[in-house]
Amino acid sequence: MIEQHGWYFTAPWDAVPIRRGDALGLRAGADHFADLLAPGLSNNTSDARWISIISWCLQWSHVAWRSAGGGDLSRRDDQRARYAWLRPLELLWVARTLVSEQTTGQLRGRRSVKRWLDGIDEGRWLPNFAMSPDQFRRYRQVGTYGAYRVVLRTVPGLTTGDGWTPAETALKLAGLVNDSLPRAARLKQEHFENGTKWGRWAGGHEARYWVERGWHGSCATGGFLPTPDDAIRKRLPEEERTLLEPAIFAPASTRRVTAEVLAGAKMATTHAELCDALAASTALAAKVEPASLASLPDFTRFADDAMHAMRGVWNAINHDDAKQSPDVEKLARSADIHDRLDRLREAGAAWLRAPGRSTFSHEQVVTRLAEAMQAATTTAEQLRVLSRHHVEHGGGRRWFREQAGKLVPLVADTGIAATDYRFRLRPLARLAAQCGVANMNNALDALSQQEPDDEEADAL
């Protein structure tokens, strides 16, 4: 008997650079600083209440998964089967929030869920929360669990370290969430011991199970909900904070020190000025290698000006009357483009003088763009430098490229501006405010900007 081998595809989602984008190849540098300043978080970990809610989702989806025969998480297929029981609960919490007439906050997939709720009102059953098969599959990456998985895996007490199995703190948070619900919406262990034929629901019908049998009071109003936008700076209830603060902001932890430095930077009015305070902090220098943050201020200013230039060029391309493929020389005559590129050249010169640049492990791509901009003496040459760097070093889908003397767009104009490179400071400041670490209002004002990735998630 001849043994046969074959390859099979186990990860049906796009690679991170394609999903997230990295217009200038600077993400590795941004992630380096983010890991120093806010380890264990992500740019989308922005509402501590969702940590409580996801803890509840983990507890009860774990019960259902185990009841259906699950027990092994060592393989990708096993994790996919585990997530199939979790995903409907995430979406039912979005539904609960919309039914409660709250429309703001981190409600990923709310457009599809709204269509699903409208269908129920009209007597129509729309499977998988009105999502297409591809949207339902992608929710693992763009949904709420995907946004908080790093926290769940790295913060002690939330899971056993696998990101799936709830540990002591998560179980206590889950209890708080359950107790906050109307009595009819609370889940109990005995709900899962009623002779359910689990084989009927596993393998593609998990969403139907939760909607039809598993959580009858899922859309009952009242109890905990994700935090609305206008309350994101307010402290959570004391009993909830008592569990979350020591987990996320343990005394003397790097996350706590970073939050305290941000809170203490009372004169800072911009993201870059907060980075100045972080780089100058002796308290942070005691937590990380003192020289490791030296180049942070110059890096963030250069990255910001580079993205400012990219957005200006993209806007000019899409508002040009020459079939959206304007000549480089024509674009170079724009005063706005000239000013943006001139700012980038100045920031590049500052980067080349930056202290600690030579010891920054991701400096090569930054330096390459800075040096090329210094060598380009005309606006047209600088445009070509920026375009060439974008094509050669950018990650994800390219925006445009030079072709026969024109800048040709490569993706559709969605009207959504690409965000700057950031280091998880805004989500960290939000969590710190909710957990009562310090008054984060000034820092949050300075950090105010559109959050990465939320547009894709909310568009589902």
C-alpha positions in Angstrom: 0.0 0.0 0.0 1.4 3.3 -1.0 1.1 6.1 1.6 -0.1 9.3 0.0 0.5 12.8 1.3 -1.2 16.0 0.4 -1.4 19.6 1.4 -4.6 21.2 2.6 -5.5 24.8 3.4 -6.2 25.3 7.1 -6.4 29.1 7.5 -9.1 30.6 5.3 -8.4 34.2 6.0 -6.2 36.9 4.5 -2.7 37.5 5.7 -2.4 40.3 8.2 -0.7 42.8 5.9 -3.4 42.4 3.3 -6.2 43.0 5.8 -4.6 45.8 7.8 -2.4 47.6 5.3 1.0 49.2 5.8 1.3 51.9 3.3 5.0 52.7 3.9 6.4 49.6 5.5 6.7 51.2 8.9 4.4 48.9 10.8 7.2 46.8 12.2 8.7 49.9 13.8 5.3 51.0 15.1 4.7 47.5 16.6 8.1 47.6 18.2 7.2 50.7 20.1 3.7 49.4 20.9 5.2 46.3 22.4 7.4 48.4 24.6 4.7 50.8 25.7 1.5 48.7 25.8 2.4 45.0 25.8 -0.5 42.6 25.5 -2.9 45.1 23.9 -3.9 45.8 20.4 -5.1 49.0 18.6 -8.7 47.7 18.9 -8.7 46.9 22.6 -10.7 50.0 23.4 -13.5 49.1 25.7 -12.9 47.3 29.0 -16.6 46.4 29.2 -16.1 44.1 26.2 -13.5 42.2 28.2 -16.2 41.5 30.7 -18.8 40.6 28.0 -16.3 38.4 26.1 -15.5 36.6 29.3 -19.2 35.8 29.6 -19.2 34.6 26.0 -16.2 32.4 26.6 -17.7 30.8 29.7 -21.0 29.8 28.1 -19.6 28.9 24.6 -17.1 26.7 26.4 -19.9 24.9 28.1 -21.8 24.4 24.8 -18.6 23.3 23.0 -17.7 20.8 25.6 -21.2 19.5 25.6 -21.0 19.0 21.8 -17.9 16.9 22.2 -15.1 19.5 22.0 -12.1 19.1 24.1 -8.9 19.6 22.0 -7.6 23.0 20.9 -4.2 21.9 19.6 -5.1 22.2 15.9 -6.5 24.9 13.8 -9.6 22.9 12.9 -10.3 22.4 16.6 -10.0 26.1 17.3 -12.4 26.8 14.4 -14.9 24.4 15.9 -14.5 26.2 19.2 -15.0 29.6 17.7 -18.2 28.5 16.0 -19.9 28.3 19.4 -18.5 31.7 20.4 -19.2 33.8 17.4 -23.1 33.8 17.7 -22.8 35.1 21.3 -20.6 38.0 20.2 -23.3 38.9 17.6 -26.2 38.4 19.9 -24.6 41.0 22.2 -24.5 43.4 19.3 -28.1 42.6 18.8 -28.9 43.2 22.5 -27.3 46.6 22.2 -29.2 47.7 19.1 -32.5 46.4 20.6 -31.7 48.6 23.6 -31.6 51.6 21.1 -27.8 52.1 21.6 -26.2 52.6 18.3 -22.7 53.8 19.2 -19.7 52.0 20.7 -17.6 49.0 19.5 -20.5 47.2 17.7 -18.7 45.2 15.1 -21.0 43.8 12.4 -23.9 46.0 13.4 -25.1 46.6 9.9 -25.7 42.9 9.3 -27.2 42.5 12.7 -29.5 45.3 12.1 -30.7 43.6 8.8 -31.1 40.4 10.8 -33.3 42.1 13.4 -35.3 43.8 10.8 -35.9 40.4 9.1 -37.2 39.0 12.4 -39.6 41.9 12.8 -40.9 41.2 9.3 -41.2 37.5 10.0 -38.2 36.4 7.9 -35.4 34.2 9.1 -32.0 35.4 7.8 -29.3 32.8 8.7 -25.9 33.8 10.2 -27.1 37.2 11.3 -27.7 38.3 7.7 -24.1 37.9 6.8 -22.8 36.2 3.6 -20.7 33.1 4.1 -17.5 35.1 3.5 -18.6 37.8 5.9 -19.5 35.3 8.6 -16.1 33.6 8.1 -14.2 36.9 8.3 -15.9 37.9 11.5 -13.3 35.8 13.3 -10.7 38.4 12.3 -12.7 41.6 12.3 -15.2 40.8 15.1 -15.0 41.5 18.8 -13.2 38.4 19.8 -10.5 39.0 17.2 -10.0 42.5 18.6 -9.5 41.2 22.2 -7.8 37.9 21.6 -4.3 39.3 22.4 -5.6 40.6 25.8 -7.3 37.3 26.5 -4.2 35.3 25.8 -1.7 37.5 27.6 -3.4 39.1 30.6 -3.1 36.6 33.5 -6.4 35.4 34.9 -8.5 36.0 31.8 -7.8 32.6 30.1 -5.4 29.8 30.8 -3.2 31.3 28.1 -4.8 29.7 25.1 -7.2 32.6 24.5 -10.2 30.2 24.8 -10.5 28.6 28.3 -11.8 31.1 30.9 -9.6 31.5 34.0 -10.5 32.8 37.4 -10.8 36.5 36.6 -12.8 35.9 33.5 -15.2 33.6 35.3 -15.8 36.3 38.0 -16.4 38.9 35.2 -18.7 36.5 33.5 -20.6 36.1 36.8 -21.0 39.9 37.1 -22.3 40.1 33.5 -24.8 37.3 34.1 -26.1 38.8 37.3 -26.6 42.1 35.6 -29.0 40.6 33.0 -32.8 40.4 33.4 -33.7 37.1 35.1 -35.0 35.6 31.9 -31.8 36.3 30.1 -29.4 34.7 32.6 -27.8 31.4 31.7 -27.3 28.5 34.1 -25.4 25.3 33.9 -28.6 23.2 34.0 -29.7 24.9 30.7 -27.1 22.7 29.0 -28.1 19.5 30.7 -31.5 19.0 29.2 -30.9 16.2 26.8 -30.0 18.4 23.8 -29.0 16.4 20.7 -25.7 18.3 20.3 -24.8 16.5 17.1 -27.7 18.2 15.4 -26.2 21.6 16.0 -22.4 21.2 15.7 -20.7 21.6 12.4 -22.5 24.7 11.0 -25.7 25.2 13.0 -24.2 26.7 16.2 -25.8 30.1 15.5 -29.2 28.5 15.1 -28.7 26.7 18.4 -28.0 29.9 20.4 -30.9 31.8 18.7 -33.5 29.1 18.9 -32.5 27.1 22.0 -29.4 28.3 23.8 -30.2 31.9 24.9 -33.9 32.6 24.8 -33.6 36.0 26.5 -30.7 37.2 24.3 -32.5 40.4 23.2 -34.0 41.3 26.5 -33.2 44.9 27.4 -31.4 45.8 30.6 -28.1 44.8 32.2 -24.5 45.4 31.0 -24.0 46.7 27.4 -20.9 47.7 25.5 -19.8 51.3 26.3 -21.4 54.0 24.1 -19.1 56.6 22.6 -20.2 59.4 24.9 -19.3 57.3 28.0 -16.0 55.8 27.0 -14.0 58.0 29.5 -16.2 57.2 32.5 -15.3 54.7 35.1 -16.9 51.3 35.1 -18.9 50.2 38.1 -16.6 49.5 41.1 -17.2 45.8 41.3 -16.2 45.5 37.6 -13.2 47.8 38.0 -12.0 45.8 41.0 -11.5 42.8 38.8 -10.3 44.6 35.6 -7.8 47.1 37.1 -5.4 44.6 38.8 -5.5 42.3 35.7 -4.8 45.0 33.0 -2.9 47.5 35.1 -1.1 45.6 37.8 1.0 47.8 40.1 4.3 48.6 38.5 3.4 47.0 35.2 4.6 48.6 32.0 1.0 49.3 31.0 0.3 51.1 34.3 3.5 53.1 34.1 2.7 54.1 30.5 -0.8 55.2 31.5 0.5 57.2 34.4 3.0 59.0 32.2 0.3 59.8 29.7 -1.9 61.1 32.5 0.9 63.3 33.9 1.7 64.9 30.5 -0.7 67.8 31.2 0.9 70.2 28.7 0.8 67.7 25.7 -1.7 68.5 23.1 -0.7 66.1 20.3 0.2 62.5 19.9 3.8 63.5 19.2 4.0 65.5 22.4 2.8 62.6 24.4 5.6 60.5 22.7 8.0 63.2 23.9 6.8 62.7 27.5 7.1 58.9 27.1 10.7 59.1 25.8 11.7 61.4 28.6 10.1 59.3 31.4 12.6 58.0 34.0 9.8 55.7 35.2 9.4 54.1 31.8 13.2 53.9 31.4 13.3 51.7 34.5 10.8 49.3 32.8 12.4 49.1 29.4 15.9 49.5 28.0 16.5 53.3 28.5 17.7 53.9 25.0 14.9 52.0 23.3 12.5 54.9 23.3 15.0 57.6 22.3 14.0 57.6 18.7 10.2 57.4 19.4 9.5 61.1 19.0 11.3 61.5 15.7 9.9 58.2 14.4 6.3 59.2 15.1 6.7 62.7 13.5 8.3 61.2 10.4 5.6 58.5 10.1 2.8 61.0 10.6 4.2 63.4 8.0 4.7 60.5 5.6 1.1 59.4 5.9 0.0 63.1 5.7 1.8 63.2 2.3 0.3 59.9 1.2 -3.2 61.0 2.0 -2.6 64.3 0.1 -1.4 62.5 -3.0 -4.3 60.0 -2.8 -6.8 62.9 -2.5 -5.3 64.7 -5.5 -5.4 61.6 -7.6 -9.1 61.0 -6.9 -10.1 64.6 -7.5 -8.3 65.0 -10.7 -10.3 65.5 -13.9 -7.8 63.4 -16.0 -9.6 60.1 -15.4 -7.9 59.8 -12.0 -4.5 59.2 -13.5 -2.9 62.6 -13.4 0.7 63.4 -14.6 3.3 63.5 -11.9 4.4 66.9 -13.2 0.8 68.2 -12.9 0.5 67.0 -9.3 3.9 68.6 -8.5 2.4 72.0 -9.3 -0.1 71.7 -6.4 0.8 74.0 -3.5 -0.8 71.5 -1.1 1.3 68.6 -2.3 4.5 70.7 -2.2 3.8 71.7 1.4 3.1 68.1 2.5 6.3 66.8 0.8 8.3 69.7 2.2 7.1 68.7 5.8 8.1 65.1 5.1 11.6 66.2 4.0 12.0 68.2 7.2 10.9 65.3 9.3 13.2 63.1 7.4 16.2 65.3 8.2 15.2 65.3 11.9 15.0 61.4 11.7 18.5 61.2 10.3 19.7 63.2 13.3 17.6 61.3 15.8 19.3 60.0 19.0 19.3 56.2 19.2 18.5 55.8 15.5 21.3 53.4 14.8 20.2 51.1 17.6 16.6 51.0 16.5 16.2 47.5 15.0 13.6 48.7 12.3 15.4 51.8 11.2 16.4 50.7 7.7 13.1 51.2 5.9 12.6 54.6 7.7 16.1 55.8 6.9 15.8 54.7 3.3 12.7 56.9 2.7 14.3 59.8 4.7 17.5 59.7 2.7 15.7 59.4 -0.6 13.6 62.4 0.2 16.7 64.4 1.1 18.3 63.5 -2.2 15.2 64.5 -4.2 15.4 68.3 -4.9 12.2 68.9 -6.8 8.6 68.2 -5.9 8.2 65.9 -8.9 11.2 63.9 -7.8 9.9 63.7 -4.2 6.5 62.4 -5.5 8.3 59.7 -7.4 10.3 58.8 -4.3 7.2 58.5 -2.2 5.4 56.4 -4.8 8.4 54.1 -5.4 8.8 53.6 -1.6 5.1 52.8 -1.2 5.2 50.2 -4.0 8.5 48.6 -2.9 8.1 48.7 0.9 4.4 49.0 1.6 2.4 46.1 2.9 -1.1 45.1 1.9 -2.8 46.6 -1.2 -1.0 49.4 -2.9 -2.9 52.7 -3.4 -1.2 53.9 -6.6 2.0 53.6 -8.6 3.8 55.6 -11.2 3.3 54.4 -14.8 4.4 56.2 -17.9 4.8 59.5 -16.0 1.3 59.2 -14.4 0.2 58.2 -10.9 -2.4 55.4 -11.5 -4.7 54.4 -8.6 -4.7 50.7 -7.8 -7.7 50.5 -5.4 -11.1 52.1 -5.3 -11.7 55.3 -3.4 -13.9 54.4 -0.4 -13.8 57.8 1.1 -12.2 56.4 4.3 -8.8 58.0 5.1 -6.0 55.7 6.1 -5.0 56.2 9.7 -1.5 57.1 11.1 0.9 54.6 12.6 0.1 54.3 16.3 1.4 52.5 19.4 -1.8 51.5 21.2 -1.7 54.6 23.3 -5.4 55.5 22.7 -6.8 52.1 23.6 -4.5 52.0 26.7 -5.7 55.5 27.8 -9.3 54.5 27.3 -8.9 51.3 29.4 -7.0 53.2 32.1 -9.9 55.8 32.3 -12.5 53.0 32.6 -10.5 51.1 35.2 -9.9 54.3 37.3 -6.1 54.3 37.0 -5.9 58.1 36.5 -7.7 61.0 34.8 -6.9 60.4 31.2 -9.0 63.2 29.7 -6.0 65.4 28.5 -4.2 62.4 27.0 -7.4 61.2 25.2 -7.9 64.7 23.8 -4.4 64.7 22.5 -4.8 61.2 21.0 -8.2 61.8 19.5 -8.4 60.3 16.0 -10.3 57.6 14.1 -9.6 54.1 15.3 -7.9 51.6 12.9 -9.9 48.7 11.4 -13.3 49.6 12.8 -14.7 50.7 9.5 -14.3 47.3 8.0 -15.8 45.6 11.0 -18.8 47.9 11.2 -19.5 47.7 7.5 -20.5 44.0 7.8 
